[in-house]
Amino acid sequence: MNTSLTLAQELDHQDELSSFHQQFHIPKDENGNDVIYLCGNSLGLMPKATSEYINQELEDWKNLGVEGHFMAKNPWMPYHEFLTKNMANVVGALPSEVVVMNSLTVNLHLLMVSFYRPTSNRYKILFDYSPFPSDRYAIASQVKFHGYDPADAMIELIPDSSDELVSIDNIKNILETQGNEIALILIGGVNYYTGQLYDIKTITQLGHAHGCVVGFDLAHAAGNIDLHLHEDGPDFAAWCSYKYLNSGPGSL
Ligand SMILES: Cc1ncc(COP(=O)(O)O)c(C=O)c1O
């Protein structure tokens, strides 16, 4: 395989999005050169426009105080209304299906409060292989909140082989044997640890065919892959905006 610098530069040159590189601050290495930044899965780079946007809000706060809720250039009270349309485009949903609020883990908890409705026969949660650690804790705390034992109620996907990938047949088998006990399936659109891209539509259809609610943690998918949430039909999804959407740490 050709892995030369020349090929990389040539591919960059052909990429119609390559000019976007100029719109970000790139950290420097010890020799003062731009680093090659491959950590957008953790925290996206800072857009050059960010300072201007934040300063605008600080100015409005400084000059307007509480009136900024209604009179700021971008009034704060209905802030989510400015963000809904573009965010809906990012995840392939209808604007009425999307809202920008809270942090990801808070949203996962809120969504599980609504969508994880265990009964004495159907109370298990099928979740991603090696999920982000805080997802595992969030799932366990929801299970315990309803009086179940995480050791019994939490089913973690296990990769088919040493390549650490989980096949659709693997998920199908679990649903065929235990589907009637599974209340909720919660999987990443892209697994944070292995990078596996899951087939959201197929998993949703399989889950629904077995009477399960199906949700996705799209932290590593939003802004990274094409998403079609409306068409694919999962019951819910949550994601964050500080990775591939470059909105900054702690952003909604
Ligand atoms: C897949 C996944 N889920 C959940 C989280 C936790 O997100 P937050 O700390 O913003 O709630 C992360 C953070 O990196 C993540 O990658």
The ligand as an SDF file (V2000), in Angstrom:
LIG
                    3D

 16 16  0  0  0  0  0  0  0  0999 V2000
  -19.4130    7.2320   22.9630 C   0  0  0  0  0  0  0  0  0  0  0  0
  -19.4220    8.2350   24.0900 C   0  0  0  0  0  0  0  0  0  0  0  0
  -20.4650    8.2580   24.9290 N   0  0  0  0  0  0  0  0  0  0  0  0
  -20.5190    9.1280   25.9590 C   0  0  0  0  0  0  0  0  0  0  0  0
  -19.4950   10.0390   26.1860 C   0  0  0  0  0  0  0  0  0  0  0  0
  -19.6000   10.9590   27.3680 C   0  0  0  0  0  0  0  0  0  0  0  0
  -19.9310   12.2270   26.9680 O   0  0  0  0  0  0  0  0  0  0  0  0
  -20.0970   13.4590   27.9970 P   0  0  0  0  0  0  0  0  0  0  0  0
  -18.9520   13.3550   28.9660 O   0  0  0  0  0  0  0  0  0  0  0  0
  -20.0030   14.6590   27.1270 O   0  0  0  0  0  0  0  0  0  0  0  0
  -21.3940   13.3130   28.6640 O   0  0  0  0  0  0  0  0  0  0  0  0
  -18.4010   10.0670   25.3160 C   0  0  0  0  0  0  0  0  0  0  0  0
  -17.3070   11.0290   25.5150 C   0  0  0  0  0  0  0  0  0  0  0  0
  -16.2440   10.9790   24.9350 O   0  0  0  0  0  0  0  0  0  0  0  0
  -18.3530    9.1340   24.2440 C   0  0  0  0  0  0  0  0  0  0  0  0
  -17.3170    9.0970   23.4130 O   0  0  0  0  0  0  0  0  0  0  0  0
  1  2  1  0
  2  3  1  0
  2 15  2  0
  3  4  2  0
  4  5  1  0
  5  6  1  0
  5 12  2  0
  6  7  1  0
  7  8  1  0
  8  9  2  0
  8 10  1  0
  8 11  1  0
 12 13  1  0
 12 15  1  0
 13 14  2  0
 15 16  1  0
M  END
$$$$
